[in-house]
Amino acid sequence: MKLSDFKYTLPKTIIAKFPVEPRDSSNLMVLDRKTNDITNKKFSDISDYFEKGDVLVVNETKVMQARLFGKKERTNAKIEVFVLRELNHDEKIWDVIVDPARKVRIGNRIYFDDKVWCEVIDNTTSRGRTVRFNDDSGNVFEAIEKIGTTPLPPYIKREPVPDDKENYQTIFAKVDGSVAAPTAALHFTPQLLKKIKAKGVKIVTVVLHIGLGTFRPVEVED
């Protein structure tokens, strides 16, 4: 298998910048595995492909408002802190990416508002840092939800808007921890899920947090 096998032309004009309403009115491509025929449907039609006794596994991970913008102590330089994951709950230690990284060193403090700041305690990669949030920040997940913005995928070329906080979540989202949504599930609606359940389909939940790796390209030939 070669990297060239994955190359195709995707015009920027067909990359949606905002979600369609209702969610399940998005397009759905159906491939018949026996005939290789392709049919264009709407996502709401996916219920036609479920049968009684089937199992639908849904991910209850919730996207954090992972993009934090703060100011470096003394210089007031604007710093973006992209939170990736919690490393130690009691110590409020997190794995993050900072930008611009050249301005952020061990010992630096970055202030987000009057109550919440973090201190860099280690370097991990060229842009990666380990930070500790201050004791007065309270629950860090709740603080991030309040001061952060939605981490839109890099292929959506626009700034976040308030509605993204809800639109970039699935209807199953319950547990904070992801920096990207399980995008296939974004098209489910409560009405569609109810219709699928009515067919005798069992719904099983899992929690699988999604990291930045979901956006990384394949870089090896095999």
N, C-alpha and C positions, 0 to 999 in steps of 0.2 A: 504494500500500500504506500502511495506517495502523497505528499502534501498537496500536490496539484489536483489530486482526486477530489479535494474539498473546495476547490476554487470555482466560484460562479459569480455572475454579475447581478448585483442587487442595487437597482436605482435608488438613490436617496429619496426620490419623490414618493416612493411607496413605503417608506419607514414612518409609521405613525408617531406623531409627537404627543398626542393625547389619546386616551382610551375611547373606544366607541361606546355608545350607550344605546340599549343596555349591553352589558358585557358579553352576553352570549350571542349577540348578533354579529360577532366577528366571523371571519371566514374559517372554514375547516376543510382541509384537503384529506380525502379518504382514498387510501390505496388498497385495492383488492389484491391480497397476497397470492391468490390462485391465478388470476388473469392478468395482474399488473395494471389493470385499468385504474385510472384516476378520476375521481368524481369531486366536484366542488360543492360543498355544503356550507351551512351555517353551524356555528358551534352548538347552538341549541339542538341540532339534530343528533348530537352525540348520544342522546338517550336511546335512539333507535338501535344502537349497536350493543346495548347491554341486555342481558337476559337474566331471568330469575336464577338466583344462586351464584351470580357473579360477585366479585369482591372489588370494591373501589378503595384504593389506599390514598389517603389525603394527608398532606403535610401541614401540621399546625404551627410551623415556625412563623415568627412575625418579624418583619423588617424593622430594624432600629432606625431612628433618625440619626444616621451614623456620621453625617458631615457636620463637624463643629467648627465654628470660626471664632478665633480668639485673638488676643494681643499678647505679645511677649513682654514680660516685665522689663521695666526701664526704657526700652526702645520703642515700645508700642507697635512694633512691626506686626503686620497682619499675618497670622498663621492658621492654616487649615489643619485640623486634626481629624483624621478619618478613623473612627474606632472600629476595630476588627473583632475582638473577643475579650471576654473577661478572663483573667488569669488567676486572680485570687479575690474572692468575694469579700472576705473580712478585711483584707488590706487595701481593697479598692484599686487593685493593680490591673492594668489593661494593656493589651497589645494594640498598637495604633500605627498609622502612617502619617507623616507630617509633610507639609509643603508650604514654603520652600525648605527643604531639609537642611540646606547649608547654614541656615540661621538658628537651627535648634540643636542644642548640645545638652549633655548630661548636666543636671543641676538647674537648667532653665525652667522657669514657671510660665505657664500660659493661662491667661485669665479670660474666662468666657462671660462672666457677669460678676456682680458684687459678691455672690456666694460660691460660685463654682470655679475652680481652677485645678490644674494638674501640674505635676513636676516630673520632668524627664529623669528616669533613674537608670536607663540603659539604652544602648544602641543595638539593634538587631540586624538590620540590613541598611542599604544606602539611604533609604527613606523610612525604614522601620524604627520605631522607638517603643520602649516600655515606659509607661507613665503610671504615677500614683495620684489618684484624685484626693482632694483635701477632705478631712473628716467632716467638715460642715456642709459638704455637698449632698449629704443624705444618701438616699438610694440612687446609685449611679445610673441605673436603667431609667429611673423616673427623671433624673436630671437631663439625661441625653434626650429623652422624649420631649422635654420642654425647650431646650436650647438648640437642639440640632435641626438639620434639614434632611429631606429625603435623598438618599443616594441613588439618583437615577442612573441607569446603565449608560456607558460611554457612547453608545450609538444614538442616544436621544439627545440631540444637540439643542438644548435649551436649559434655562435655569429652572429650578424647582418652583412650584406654586403651591399655595396652601392645600389645594385639593389633592395633591399628590400623596399627602400623608395618609389619606384613605384609599385613593385609587390604586396606589402601589402596594396594596395588601390583598391577600386572598380572603375569601369569606371564611376560611378555616383558621386564620391567623390568631394565635393565642399566646405563644411563648416567645418573648424577645430573644434575639440572638443572631438574626441574619443581616447581611449587608446587601442582599439582593433577594428578590421575590422568586419563588418557584413559578416561573412565568406561565407554564402551561395551565396552572390552576387559576390564573387571574380571570379566566373567561367563565368560570362557574358562577351562577347566581343562586340565591336561596330557592327560587322557583324551579330551576333546573335540577338542583339536588333533590328537591322534594319529588319531582317527577321520576328521577332515577330510583329513589328509595321505594316508590310505589310499585316499581316493577319487581321488587323482591331482591334488590341488590344490597349486599351488606357493605356498610361503610366502616373502614378500619383507619385509625389515626396513628401517625408517627410524628416524631419531632426530629427533623434533620436540618440543622442550621446551614445556611449557604454563605460561603466566604467569597473573597475576591477571585479565587481560582476559577470560578465559573466564567469569568471574562477573559481568562488567559488563552492565547492561541496555542494550537498544537505546534510544537517546534521541532519534533523529530520525525524522521521519515517512516519509521516502523514502530 
